[in-house]
């Protein structure tokens, strides 16, 4: 689309009689060229001197199928032929008299104005291709169904006093009829102008940058190649982003891509690959290229790939004719259960909505050009009349064809036998309001709406340019563009600044690449109704804001799905990894293909599709599902567990027994049994045993600092006190025996009561000093041990200093060993001194318990170390209490007749 000043020529040609005239860059929205860059036209001259010389070169960048690209066409009456590759079209022996609209016979409509906008548009949508026999002159293709959005937009602007006041816009519109050849002819007609416009060498003309309503190729955003290109339709890059956003909404991460073999398809494939690699959220299962020649074997192979793939979502970028051939093969192989996603080319294409295809295409989601409404367009169409364009030289045959199509009649000259066949003759007086053929639906305009916006974009740019005040302009020296000599780059500057809102509420402005800033696509859904009809409904939009963020608005409840569950299908290479597992990518496969491995003990993953497992904090552990951390269970020798209860019960019972024995001895303190066995040491021994039993309570319960510090100190001092009493008693027994022999009377002076007490105190004080030194240097402390059990925190007391603990136990062992040795030496004394045997037996038990304690304590984990120590304390204490005091209590309570001095002395005399 271009703009013209007082002529239809798009090139500035003030002095072009013998030289280079200009360059025309043509952008169309032909499906065959896939909404891409079609060509570059260089024209030398059109003066008589060059009538038989080299006229120009048309460089065409197309995406035609290979057979079309390489096709050779015989020279026709136009005086040019296509040689070799279609990318370059060279013209020879051009006859200026034939450079006319009549020769090319393209459909057009023209209106004069101060600035004439040129348009190459898809005005007709149903081309009928003539048969190529090469035996007669080729007939021109015919088209049916029309709209005049550009003409209406120009008329609307001319009637708007606030936009381009005192300026009248005109238009020169050519219909490309969705055919590449027709598009070329229209481009040549547009660049050449009309015959009378080149009769004077004083003609001046100006070109404008193209503003395309339908070219979507992402390649056109490259400002290095296309510095002056603008468009009102989003690029394919945004379309790809929109499709991927829809896929992410439904959790589709595994999809196949089918493309047409041209720039449109390959550009889409590149965009998909780029977005997939960038996001890492979706993966391509396959990319298949549709054969442009419809090769059945290749189509069969492609459909087989689709059938065997695990991807249930298929995105297709192809034209309607290619999609028809593909779907015929899909029907043949009965490939059902696929979720199709359509590009904007075929998302609303009705020719695919047939009873044969709909069982496979129902539920299709597609991207469609933004729907818009153009108020007043229907009234404009109703006012269209052939008599409004009486200038036959202008050949406004678009209106004529529109009229003939609507009323199914023909204007003169009539085709042969038209009347005889019952054909109607158009009078021009028919009423559009009563036409049997319905007018186009003006409330559901898509391509036309983009044309409408493109015209307004050019109009706003021209308006801003003409409002420029000399001396305040944006160009060199604050100059403005001349309305008589407008340069294309000057209009580019103003197009970049365009910003307006349509009556439908859409903002129109361009970014630095010429793409619309406020891009928007409609999301369409194919609904197969029970009566067999098809409804293509709008279920959402994808918007791109000025900040670059995409917003998907989707009404999921209204979407029609073709699956029995009436829910979106699943299309994944691997099922999502649930919390508690992590994704392990399969070697050599896309990132969407992975295995789900369970997290290790102590690690969790609390998200779906987690790539790593995270370790729980020190005081936490993974739950059985490994999806969240739970506090570790706490373990210590508790009063509430069976072991704790049992040991506590035994300790209390033992303490109670000590109290009873002590009470018995106090009650019978004056009896010979108590007096003969050194009552004072017996009382001290019973008190120390009581302390030994009671110190076991410090090992039960949650360790605290004070319990950790006291448990071993009290334990060590209590046992040393106990063993010291036994040691002194043993020494006294030996001393008494020796004193009873001749010459041994003096030995007892070393074992008086005071000396006995002093010995016990000294021996006990040594242990107290050891404990104090230990507590001062390396005091035992509570410790949370997480090494014994991974899922359990073991609360225990660290001994602080192993040496201190070893010295404490060693000192007790030394005294016990010494007592045992002395008692063993006195085991054969007479009966009245037989307590030595009891001491020997009790010390044997004591030593055996503590010798066994050491390896058991070292090998016991956690709370069981405390259990072992408590058991050793109770067992060794019992080993002292029962043998030493059991027989005496038996005599005092059950055999009182033996608790006399005479009985004790008598037994002693009889045995001596």
C-alpha positions in Angstrom: 0.0 0.0 0.0 1.5 3.4 -0.9 0.5 7.1 -1.0 0.7 9.3 -4.1 0.8 13.1 -4.6 -1.5 14.2 -7.4 -0.8 11.1 -9.4 -0.9 7.3 -9.1 2.8 6.9 -9.6 4.6 5.7 -6.6 8.1 6.9 -7.6 9.6 10.3 -7.6 10.2 10.7 -11.3 10.7 14.4 -12.0 13.6 13.9 -14.4 13.5 10.2 -15.3 13.1 10.4 -19.1 16.4 8.7 -19.8 17.7 7.4 -16.5 16.9 5.3 -13.5 13.4 5.9 -12.3 13.2 4.2 -9.0 12.7 1.1 -6.9 9.5 -0.4 -5.8 9.4 -2.7 -2.9 6.2 -4.7 -2.9 4.7 -6.4 0.1 1.6 -8.4 -0.3 -0.4 -10.9 1.7 -0.7 -13.5 -1.0 -0.9 -17.0 0.4 1.5 -18.2 -2.3 4.1 -15.7 -1.1 3.2 -16.4 2.5 2.6 -12.9 3.6 6.2 -12.1 2.9 8.4 -9.9 0.8 7.5 -10.4 -2.8 9.8 -8.4 -4.8 11.8 -5.4 -5.9 11.1 -3.7 -9.1 13.7 -1.6 -10.9 12.5 0.4 -13.9 14.8 2.2 -16.4 12.5 4.4 -18.5 9.4 4.3 -20.4 10.3 6.8 -23.1 10.1 5.9 -26.8 14.0 5.5 -27.0 13.7 2.5 -24.7 10.7 0.9 -26.3 12.7 -1.9 -27.7 15.5 -1.9 -25.2 16.0 -3.2 -21.6 13.2 -1.9 -19.5 13.8 -3.3 -16.1 14.3 -6.1 -13.7 11.8 -7.4 -11.3 13.5 -9.2 -8.4 11.1 -11.4 -6.6 11.5 -13.2 -3.3 8.8 -15.8 -3.3 8.0 -19.0 -1.6 6.5 -20.8 -4.5 6.7 -24.6 -4.7 9.8 -25.8 -6.5 8.0 -26.8 -9.7 6.6 -23.3 -9.9 9.9 -21.7 -9.1 11.7 -23.5 -11.9 8.8 -23.4 -14.5 9.5 -21.9 -17.9 6.7 -20.0 -19.6 6.7 -19.2 -23.3 6.8 -15.6 -24.3 3.4 -14.1 -24.4 1.9 -10.9 -25.9 3.1 -8.9 -22.9 6.6 -9.1 -24.4 8.4 -10.7 -21.5 9.3 -14.2 -20.5 10.3 -15.9 -17.2 13.6 -17.6 -17.4 15.0 -20.1 -15.0 14.3 -19.5 -11.4 11.3 -17.4 -10.5 13.3 -15.3 -8.1 14.3 -13.0 -11.0 12.0 -11.9 -13.8 13.7 -10.1 -16.7 11.7 -8.3 -19.4 12.7 -7.9 -23.0 11.4 -5.9 -26.0 8.8 -4.1 -24.1 6.3 -2.1 -26.2 5.1 1.0 -24.3 1.8 0.9 -26.1 1.1 -2.3 -24.4 2.0 -1.1 -20.9 -1.5 -0.6 -19.9 -4.2 -1.8 -17.5 -6.1 -3.2 -20.4 -3.3 -5.6 -21.3 -2.9 -6.9 -17.8 -6.7 -6.9 -17.2 -6.4 -6.7 -13.5 -9.3 -5.7 -11.3 -9.0 -2.2 -10.0 -10.9 0.8 -8.6 -9.7 4.3 -8.7 -10.6 7.6 -7.2 -8.7 10.9 -7.7 -7.4 13.0 -4.9 -4.6 15.3 -3.7 -2.8 12.2 -2.3 -3.7 8.9 -3.9 -3.1 5.8 -1.8 -2.2 2.7 -3.8 -3.3 -0.7 -2.6 -2.5 -4.3 -3.6 -5.2 -6.1 -1.7 -7.0 -9.4 -1.4 -10.4 -8.0 -2.4 -11.7 -11.2 -3.8 -11.4 -14.5 -1.9 -12.6 -17.2 -4.3 -10.4 -17.4 -7.4 -11.3 -19.7 -10.2 -8.2 -20.7 -12.1 -8.6 -21.1 -15.9 -7.3 -24.2 -17.6 -3.8 -23.8 -19.2 -4.0 -25.4 -22.6 -1.1 -23.4 -24.2 -3.1 -23.6 -27.5 -5.0 -20.4 -27.2 -4.7 -17.1 -25.3 -5.0 -17.7 -21.6 -8.2 -16.5 -20.0 -8.0 -14.2 -17.0 -8.8 -15.8 -13.6 -12.1 -14.7 -12.1 -13.0 -13.9 -8.5 -16.1 -13.7 -6.5 -17.1 -12.1 -3.2 -15.8 -8.6 -2.5 -15.4 -5.8 0.1 -14.2 -2.3 -0.2 -12.7 -1.6 3.2 -9.9 0.7 1.8 -12.3 2.7 -0.3 -14.6 3.1 2.6 -11.7 4.2 4.9 -10.6 6.8 2.4 -14.1 8.2 2.0 -14.5 8.3 5.8 -11.2 10.2 6.2 -12.2 12.7 3.6 -15.4 13.3 5.6 -13.5 13.8 8.8 -12.7 17.5 9.3 -10.2 16.8 12.1 -8.0 14.5 10.0 -6.3 15.9 6.9 -8.4 19.0 6.6 -8.4 20.7 3.2 -6.8 17.5 1.7 -8.6 15.0 -0.4 -7.4 11.4 -0.4 -7.8 9.2 -3.4 -7.1 5.6 -4.0 -5.8 3.3 -6.7 -6.7 -0.2 -5.5 -5.7 -3.4 -7.4 -7.1 -6.8 -6.6 -4.4 -9.5 -6.3 -7.1 -12.2 -6.0 -4.9 -14.5 -3.9 -2.9 -15.3 -7.0 0.8 -14.6 -7.3 0.6 -13.9 -11.0 -2.3 -11.5 -10.6 -0.3 -9.8 -7.8 2.7 -9.2 -10.1 0.4 -7.7 -12.8 -1.2 -5.5 -10.2 2.2 -4.4 -9.0 3.3 -3.5 -12.5 0.1 -1.6 -13.1 0.5 0.3 -9.9 4.2 1.2 -10.5 3.6 2.2 -14.1 0.7 4.5 -13.5 -2.1 5.1 -16.0 -1.4 6.0 -19.6 -2.2 9.7 -19.5 -0.2 10.2 -16.3 3.1 9.7 -18.2 2.5 11.9 -21.2 4.1 14.9 -19.6 7.7 15.0 -18.4 6.6 17.5 -15.8 4.8 14.9 -13.9 6.0 14.6 -10.2 5.3 11.6 -8.1 6.2 10.4 -4.6 6.4 7.0 -3.0 5.6 5.9 0.5 6.7 3.1 2.7 4.4 0.0 2.6 1.9 -0.6 5.4 0.8 -4.2 5.1 -2.4 -5.5 6.5 -1.6 -9.2 6.0 2.2 -9.9 5.8 3.1 -11.9 8.9 6.5 -13.3 8.1 8.9 -12.6 11.0 11.7 -11.9 8.5 10.0 -8.5 7.7 10.9 -7.2 11.2 14.5 -7.1 10.1 15.2 -3.3 9.7 18.4 -4.0 7.9 16.6 -5.6 5.0 13.3 -3.8 5.2 14.0 -0.3 6.8 10.7 1.2 5.7 8.2 -1.7 6.2 5.2 -1.4 8.5 2.3 -3.6 9.2 -1.0 -3.7 11.1 -1.0 -7.5 11.6 1.2 -9.2 14.2 4.2 -11.1 13.0 4.5 -14.8 13.0 6.9 -14.5 16.0 4.0 -13.3 18.1 1.7 -15.9 16.7 4.2 -18.6 17.8 4.3 -17.1 21.3 0.5 -17.0 21.4 0.3 -20.7 20.5 2.9 -21.7 23.1 1.1 -19.7 25.7 -2.1 -21.6 24.9 -0.2 -24.8 25.1 1.2 -23.9 28.5 -2.3 -23.1 29.7 -3.4 -26.6 29.1 -0.2 -28.3 30.1 0.8 -29.4 26.6 4.6 -29.8 26.5 5.0 -32.3 23.7 3.8 -31.3 20.2 4.4 -31.9 16.6 4.8 -29.2 13.9 3.7 -29.5 10.3 4.8 -26.6 8.0 4.7 -25.7 4.4 7.9 -25.7 2.4 8.4 -21.9 2.1 9.5 -18.9 4.0 6.3 -18.8 6.0 6.6 -22.4 7.2 10.4 -22.4 7.8 10.2 -19.0 9.6 7.5 -20.4 11.9 9.7 -23.5 12.6 12.7 -21.3 13.4 10.5 -19.2 15.8 9.2 -22.3 17.5 12.7 -23.8 17.9 13.9 -20.5 19.3 11.0 -20.1 21.8 11.3 -23.8 22.8 15.0 -23.5 23.5 14.6 -20.2 25.3 11.7 -21.3 27.6 12.6 -25.0 28.1 9.0 -25.6 28.9 7.9 -27.3 25.7 9.5 -29.6 23.2 9.1 -30.5 19.6 8.3 -34.1 18.9 8.8 -33.7 15.2 8.9 -31.1 12.4 7.4 -32.3 9.1 7.5 -30.3 5.9 4.5 -30.7 3.6 5.4 -31.4 0.0 4.3 -28.5 -2.2 3.5 -30.9 -5.0 1.2 -33.0 -2.8 3.4 -36.1 -3.2 1.1 -39.0 -1.9 4.1 -41.0 -0.6 5.5 -38.1 1.3 2.1 -37.3 2.8 1.6 -40.9 3.8 5.0 -40.8 5.6 4.2 -37.6 7.4 0.8 -38.9 8.6 2.5 -42.1 9.8 4.9 -40.1 11.9 1.9 -38.2 13.4 0.1 -41.5 14.0 3.0 -43.2 15.8 4.2 -40.2 17.8 3.2 -39.8 21.4 2.5 -36.1 20.8 -1.3 -35.6 20.7 -1.1 -31.9 19.7 -0.3 -31.0 16.1 0.4 -27.4 15.0 0.0 -26.8 11.3 1.3 -23.8 9.4 0.0 -24.5 5.9 -2.3 -23.2 3.2 -5.8 -24.4 2.7 -4.9 -26.5 -0.4 -2.0 -28.2 1.4 -4.1 -28.8 4.5 -6.8 -30.5 2.3 -4.3 -33.0 0.9 -2.9 -33.6 4.4 -6.3 -34.2 5.9 -7.3 -36.5 3.1 -4.4 -38.7 4.1 -5.3 -38.3 7.8 -8.8 -39.6 7.0 -7.4 -42.5 4.9 -5.2 -43.7 7.8 -7.9 -42.8 10.4 -5.6 -40.8 12.6 -8.1 -39.7 15.3 -7.5 -38.3 18.7 -5.3 -35.4 17.7 -5.7 -31.9 19.0 -5.1 -29.6 16.0 -3.9 -26.0 16.4 -4.3 -23.9 13.3 -2.3 -20.9 12.1 -4.1 -17.8 11.1 -4.1 -18.9 7.4 -6.6 -21.7 7.9 -8.1 -21.2 11.4 -11.3 -19.8 9.8 -11.1 -21.6 6.5 -14.6 -23.0 5.8 -13.5 -25.4 3.0 -12.0 -27.7 5.6 -15.2 -27.8 7.7 -16.6 -30.7 5.8 -18.4 -33.8 7.1 -15.4 -35.9 6.0 -12.8 -33.8 7.9 -14.8 -32.7 11.0 -14.5 -36.0 12.9 -10.8 -35.3 12.9 -10.8 -31.5 13.2 -13.5 -31.0 15.7 -12.3 -29.1 18.7 -9.5 -27.5 16.7 -8.0 -24.4 18.3 -6.6 -21.7 16.1 -5.1 -18.3 15.9 -7.0 -15.8 13.9 -6.5 -12.2 12.8 -8.1 -9.8 15.2 -11.8 -9.4 14.6 -13.0 -5.8 14.2 -16.1 -3.8 13.3 -16.1 -1.0 10.9 -19.2 1.2 11.6 -20.8 2.5 8.4 -19.2 -0.1 6.1 -22.5 -1.8 5.4 -24.2 1.4 4.5 -21.3 2.2 2.2 -21.7 -1.1 0.5 -25.4 -0.6 0.1 -24.7 2.8 -1.5 -22.2 1.3 -4.0 -23.5 1.6 -7.5 -22.0 1.2 -11.0 -23.3 4.7 -11.9 -21.1 6.2 -9.2 -18.1 5.4 -11.4 -19.0 6.6 -14.9 -15.4 7.1 -16.0 -14.8 4.0 -18.1 -11.2 5.0 -18.7 -10.6 4.4 -15.1 -12.0 0.9 -15.5 -13.5 0.6 -12.1 -14.3 -3.0 -12.9 -14.3 -4.0 -9.2 -17.6 -2.4 -8.7 -18.9 -3.9 -11.9 -17.8 -7.4 -10.8 -19.2 -6.9 -7.3 -22.6 -6.0 -8.9 -22.5 -9.0 -11.2 -21.7 -11.4 -8.4 -24.3 -10.0 -6.1 -27.2 -10.1 -8.6 -25.9 -13.0 -10.7 -26.1 -10.9 -13.9 -23.8 -9.6 -16.6 -23.1 -6.1 -18.0 -22.6 -5.5 -21.7 -20.8 -6.7 -23.6 -22.4 -10.0 -22.7 -20.6 -13.4 -23.0 -21.6 -15.5 -26.0 -24.9 -17.3 -25.5 -25.4 -15.7 -22.1 -29.0 -14.6 -22.8 -29.8 -17.8 -24.6 -28.7 -19.8 -21.5 -31.1 -17.8 -19.3 -28.6 -15.4 -18.0 -29.8 -12.0 -16.6 -28.6 -8.7 -17.9 -27.5 -6.1 -15.3 -29.3 -2.8 -15.6 -27.5 -1.0 -12.8 -30.9 -0.2 -11.2 -31.0 -3.3 -9.0 -31.5 -2.8 -5.3 -28.7 -4.1 -3.0 -31.2 -4.3 -0.1 -33.2 -7.0 -1.9 -30.2 -9.0 -3.3 -30.4 -12.8 -2.9 -26.7 -13.0 -2.4 -26.0 -11.7 1.1 -23.5 -8.9 1.6 -20.3 -9.6 3.5 -20.7 -9.7 7.3 -19.3 -6.4 8.4 -19.4 -7.3 12.1 -16.8 -10.0 11.7 -14.1 -8.4 9.7 -10.5 -9.5 10.1 -8.3 -8.9 7.1 -10.5 -5.9 6.1 -10.1 -4.5 9.6 -6.3 -4.5 9.2 -6.7 -2.7 5.8 -8.8 -0.1 7.6 -6.2 0.4 10.2 -3.4 0.6 7.6 -5.2 3.4 5.7 -5.7 5.3 8.9 -2.1 4.9 9.9 -1.0 6.4 6.6 -3.6 9.2 7.0 -2.4 10.1 10.5 1.3 10.1 9.3 0.4 12.4 6.4 -1.7 14.6 8.7 1.2 15.0 11.2 3.6 15.6 8.3 1.4 18.4 6.8 1.0 20.0 10.2 4.7 20.6 10.5 5.7 24.2 11.0 8.8 25.3 9.1 11.6 26.1 11.5 10.2 23.6 14.0 10.5 20.5 11.9 12.2 17.2 12.8 14.6 17.2 9.9 17.9 18.9 9.1 17.8 22.6 10.1 14.4 22.0 11.7 12.9 21.8 8.3 9.7 20.1 7.2 8.8 17.8 4.4 7.6 19.5 1.2 4.1 18.5 0.2 5.3 18.6 -3.4 8.5 16.6 -2.9 7.8 14.2 -0.1 10.6 11.8 0.4 9.7 8.2 1.6 12.1 8.4 4.5 10.3 11.5 5.7 7.0 9.6 5.8 8.7 6.8 7.6 9.6 9.2 10.4 6.0 10.1 10.9 4.8 6.5 10.6 7.1 5.6 13.5 5.3 8.2 15.6 1.7 7.2 14.7 -0.5 6.5 17.7 -4.3 6.5 17.5 -7.3 4.4 18.6 -9.8 3.0 16.2 -13.6 3.3 16.8 -13.5 -0.4 17.8 -11.2 0.5 20.7 -7.9 -0.9 19.3 -4.7 1.2 19.7 -2.5 1.5 16.6 1.2 2.3 16.8 4.4 0.7 15.6 7.6 -0.4 17.4 11.1 0.1 16.1 10.7 -2.8 13.7 7.5 -1.6 12.2 5.4 -4.2 14.0 2.2 -3.2 15.8 3.0 -2.5 19.5 -0.5 -3.6 20.6 -0.6 -6.9 18.8 -3.6 -9.0 19.4 -4.9 -12.4 18.0 -8.2 -14.0 18.5 -8.3 -17.6 19.7 -10.8 -19.7 17.7 -12.4 -23.0 18.4 -14.2 -25.3 15.9 -17.4 -26.6 17.3 -19.2 -29.5 15.5 -22.9 -29.2 16.3 -25.3 -32.1 16.5 -27.0 -31.1 13.3 -23.7 -31.5 11.4 -23.0 -27.8 11.0 -19.8 -26.2 12.2 -19.5 -23.1 14.3 -16.1 -21.3 14.6 -16.4 -19.5 17.9 -14.1 -17.0 19.6 -13.0 -18.4 22.9 -10.3 -15.8 23.9 -7.6 -13.4 22.8 -3.8 -13.1 23.2 -2.6 -9.6 23.7 0.8 -8.0 23.6 1.1 -4.9 25.6 3.5 -2.0 25.0 5.8 -3.4 27.7 6.2 -6.6 25.7 4.3 -8.9 28.0 1.8 -11.3 26.6 -1.6 -11.8 28.1 -3.8 -14.8 27.4 -7.5 -14.4 28.1 -9.3 -17.7 27.6 -12.8 -18.8 28.4 -12.0 -22.5 29.1 -15.6 -23.4 29.9 -16.8 -22.7 26.4 -14.1 -24.6 24.5 -15.4 -27.6 22.6 -13.1 -30.6 23.0 -13.3 -33.6 20.6 -12.5 -36.2 23.3 -14.8 -38.4 25.3 -13.8 -36.8 28.6 -14.8 -33.4 27.2 -11.6 -32.1 28.8 -8.3 -31.0 27.3 -6.1 -33.9 26.1 -2.7 -34.6 27.6 0.2 -34.2 25.3 3.5 -34.9 27.2 6.6 -36.9 26.4 6.7 -37.9 30.1 4.1 -37.6 32.8 4.9 -34.8 35.3 7.0 -35.8 38.2 4.9 -35.5 41.4 6.3 -33.9 44.5 8.7 -36.2 46.2 10.5 -37.0 42.9 12.9 -35.2 40.6 13.3 -35.2 36.8 16.2 -37.1 35.4 16.6 -36.2 31.7 16.9 -39.0 29.3 20.2 -39.0 27.5 19.9 -37.9 23.9 16.2 -36.9 24.2 14.5 -33.5 24.5 14.2 -31.9 27.9 10.5 -32.9 28.0 11.4 -36.6 28.0 12.6 -37.6 31.5 12.3 -40.2 34.2 11.0 -39.5 37.7 13.3 -40.6 40.5 12.4 -40.6 44.1 14.3 -38.3 46.4 16.8 -39.7 48.8 16.2 -40.0 52.5 16.3 -36.6 54.1 15.6 -34.8 50.8 12.3 -33.5 49.4 10.8 -31.9 46.4 7.6 -29.9 47.1 6.9 -28.9 43.5 5.7 -30.7 40.4 8.5 -31.4 37.9 11.2 -30.4 40.3 14.7 -30.8 38.8 16.5 -31.3 42.1 15.7 -32.5 45.6 16.6 -30.2 48.5 18.0 -31.4 51.8 15.9 -30.8 54.9 17.3 -28.6 57.7 19.3 -30.3 60.4 16.4 -30.7 62.8 14.0 -31.9 60.1 13.6 -35.1 58.0 11.6 -36.0 54.9 8.2 -37.5 55.3 7.5 -40.9 53.7 6.2 -39.1 50.6 9.3 -36.9 50.4 7.2 -33.9 49.6 7.9 -31.9 52.8 10.1 -31.8 55.8 8.9 -32.8 59.2 10.6 -32.3 62.5 12.8 -35.2 63.4 11.6 -37.5 66.2 13.4 -36.8 69.5 14.9 -39.7 71.3 16.2 -39.9 74.9 15.6 -42.1 77.8 12.2 -40.8 78.8 10.2 -41.5 81.9 7.2 -42.2 79.6 8.7 -45.1 77.6 8.8 -48.7 78.8 12.5 -48.8 79.4 12.4 -45.5 81.3 9.5 -46.7 83.4 11.1 -50.0 84.2 14.4 -48.5 85.2 12.7 -45.8 87.3 10.6 -48.4 89.0 13.7 -50.5 89.8 15.6 -47.5 91.1 12.7 -46.4 93.3 12.3 -50.0 94.6 16.1 -50.2 95.3 16.1 -46.9 97.1 13.1 -48.0 99.1 15.0 -51.2 100.0 17.9 -49.2 101.2 15.7 -47.2 103.4 14.1 -50.3 104.8 17.5 -51.9 105.5 18.8 -48.7 107.0 15.7 -48.6 109.2 16.2 -52.2 110.3 19.8 -51.5 111.2 18.9 -48.3 113.0 16.2 -50.3 114.9 18.6 -53.0 115.8 21.6 -50.8 116.2 22.3 -52.1 119.8 22.1 -55.7 118.9 25.3 -57.8 118.6 24.8 -58.3 114.9 24.9 -54.6 114.1 27.6 -53.8 116.6 29.8 -56.8 115.5 29.7 -55.6 111.9 31.0 -52.0 112.4 27.7 -50.2 112.6 29.1 -46.8 111.6 30.6 -48.1 108.4 27.4 -50.1 107.7 25.3 -46.9 108.0 27.7 -45.0 105.7 27.6 -47.9 103.2 23.8 -47.9 103.2 23.7 -44.2 102.7 26.1 -44.4 99.8 24.2 -47.3 98.2 21.0 -45.1 98.5 22.9 -42.3 96.6 24.0 -44.8 94.0 20.4 -45.9 93.4 19.2 -42.4 93.3 21.8 -41.1 91.0 20.3 -43.3 88.2 17.4 -40.8 88.0 19.9 -38.2 86.6 20.3 -40.5 83.5 16.5 -40.6 82.8 14.7 -37.7 81.2 15.7 -35.1 78.6 19.4 -34.1 79.2 19.9 -30.7 80.6 23.1 -28.9 81.4 22.8 -29.5 85.1 21.8 -33.1 84.8 24.7 -33.7 82.4 27.1 -32.1 84.9 25.8 -33.9 88.0 25.1 -37.4 86.7 28.7 -38.6 86.5 30.0 -36.5 89.4 27.3 -37.9 91.8 27.7 -41.3 90.3 31.5 -41.3 90.8 31.4 -39.8 94.3 28.6 -42.2 95.5 30.4 -45.3 94.3 33.7 -44.2 95.6 32.1 -43.6 99.0 30.4 -47.0 98.8 33.6 -48.9 97.8 35.7 -46.9 100.3 33.4 -48.1 103.1 33.7 -51.7 101.9 37.5 -51.3 101.6 37.8 -50.0 105.2 35.5 -52.7 106.5 37.6 -55.3 104.8 40.8 -53.8 106.2 39.2 -53.8 109.7 38.2 -57.5 109.4 41.8 -58.3 108.5 43.1 -56.1 111.4 40.8 -57.7 114.0 41.9 -61.2 112.9 45.6 -60.3 113.1 45.0 -58.6 116.5 43.5 -61.8 117.9 46.8 -63.6 117.4 49.7 -63.3 119.7 51.7 -60.1 119.2 49.0 -58.4 117.1 47.5 -56.2 119.8 49.1 -53.0 118.6 47.7 -53.2 115.0 44.2 -52.1 116.1 45.5 -48.7 117.0 45.7 -47.9 113.3 42.0 -48.7 112.8 40.2 -46.7 115.3 36.8 -45.1 114.4 38.4 -41.8 113.7 40.9 -43.3 111.3 38.2 -45.3 109.6 36.2 -42.1 109.0 39.4 -40.3 107.8 40.2 -43.0 105.4 36.7 -42.9 103.8 36.8 -39.1 103.6 40.3 -39.0 102.0 39.4 -41.7 99.4 36.1 -40.0 98.6 37.8 -36.5 98.4 40.2 -37.8 95.8 37.2 -38.7 93.6 35.6 -35.3 94.3 38.8 -33.6 93.2 38.8 -35.6 90.0 35.1 -34.6 89.3 35.8 -30.9 90.0 38.8 -30.9 87.6 36.7 -32.7 85.0 33.8 -30.2 85.3 36.1 -27.2 85.2 38.3 -28.3 82.3 35.7 -30.0 80.0 32.3 -30.1 81.5 29.7 -32.5 80.0 27.0 -30.7 78.0 23.7 -31.8 76.3 24.1 -32.6 72.7 21.7 -33.2 69.8 23.2 -36.2 68.0 22.0 -36.6 64.4 24.5 -39.2 63.3 23.2 -42.3 65.0 19.8 -42.2 63.4 19.2 -40.1 60.2 15.5 -39.4 61.0 15.9 -39.0 64.7 17.6 -36.5 67.0 19.2 -38.3 69.9 19.5 -36.1 73.0 22.5 -37.2 75.0 25.2 -35.8 77.3 28.6 -35.5 75.8 31.2 -36.4 78.4 33.3 -33.4 77.5 36.6 -35.1 78.4 37.0 -38.8 77.7 40.1 -38.7 79.9 38.2 -37.3 82.8 35.5 -40.0 82.5 38.1 -42.7 82.2 40.0 -41.5 85.3 36.7 -41.4 87.3 35.9 -45.0 86.3 39.4 -46.1 86.8 39.6 -44.8 90.3 36.4 -46.6 91.2 37.8 -49.7 89.6 41.1 -49.4 91.5 39.3 -49.2 94.8 37.0 -52.1 93.9 39.9 -54.2 92.8 41.7 -53.5 96.0 38.7 -54.3 98.1 38.2 -57.6 96.2 41.8 -58.6 96.7 41.7 -57.9 100.5 38.3 -59.7 100.8 39.6 -62.6 98.9 42.6 -62.8 101.3 40.2 -62.9 104.2 37.7 -65.4 102.8 39.0 -68.3 105.1 38.8 -66.5 108.4 36.8 -68.1 111.2 32.9 -67.9 111.0 32.7 -65.0 113.4 34.7 -63.1 110.8 32.9 -64.5 107.7 31.7 -61.1 106.4 34.9 -61.2 104.3 33.2 -63.9 102.2 30.2 -61.7 101.6 32.4 -58.8 100.6 34.4 -61.1 98.2 31.2 -62.2 96.6 29.7 -58.7 96.3 32.9 -57.2 94.9 33.1 -60.0 92.4 29.6 -59.0 91.2 30.6 -55.4 91.2 33.7 -55.8 89.2 32.0 -58.2 86.7 29.2 -55.7 86.1 31.6 -52.8 85.4 34.0 -54.8 83.3 31.0 -55.8 81.1 29.8 -52.2 81.1 32.7 -50.7 79.2 32.2 -52.5 75.8 28.4 -52.4 76.1 28.5 -48.7 76.8 30.8 -48.0 73.8 28.7 -50.0 71.4 25.3 -48.8 72.5 23.9 -45.9 70.4 21.8 -43.0 71.6 19.7 -43.5 74.6 20.8 -47.1 75.0 24.1 -46.0 76.3 22.2 -44.3 79.2 20.2 -47.5 79.6 23.4 -49.5 79.9 24.9 -47.1 82.4 21.8 -47.1 84.6 21.6 -50.8 84.4 25.2 -51.1 85.5 24.6 -48.7 88.4 21.5 -50.6 89.6 23.1 -54.1 89.1 26.3 -53.2 90.9 24.4 -51.5 93.7 22.2 -54.5 94.1 25.3 -56.7 94.0 26.5 -54.8 97.1 23.3 -54.4 98.9 21.9 -58.0 98.8 25.1 -60.0 99.7 26.3 -57.6 102.4 23.0 -56.8 104.1 20.7 -59.7 103.1 22.0 -62.3 105.6 22.1 -59.8 108.5 18.5 -58.7 107.9 17.5 -62.3 107.7 19.0 -63.0 111.2 17.6 -59.8 112.7 14.1 -60.3 111.4 13.7 -64.1 111.1 16.3 -65.6 113.4 16.5 -63.2 116.4 17.8 -66.1 118.6 21.0 -65.9 116.6 21.3 -62.1 117.1 23.1 -62.5 120.5 26.6 -62.2 121.7 26.6 -65.7 123.0 25.4 -67.1 119.7 27.9 -65.2 117.7 30.8 -65.9 120.2 29.7 -69.6 120.6 29.8 -70.2 116.9 33.0 -68.6 116.7 34.4 -70.7 119.6 33.2 -73.9 118.1 34.9 -73.3 114.9 38.1 -72.0 116.3 
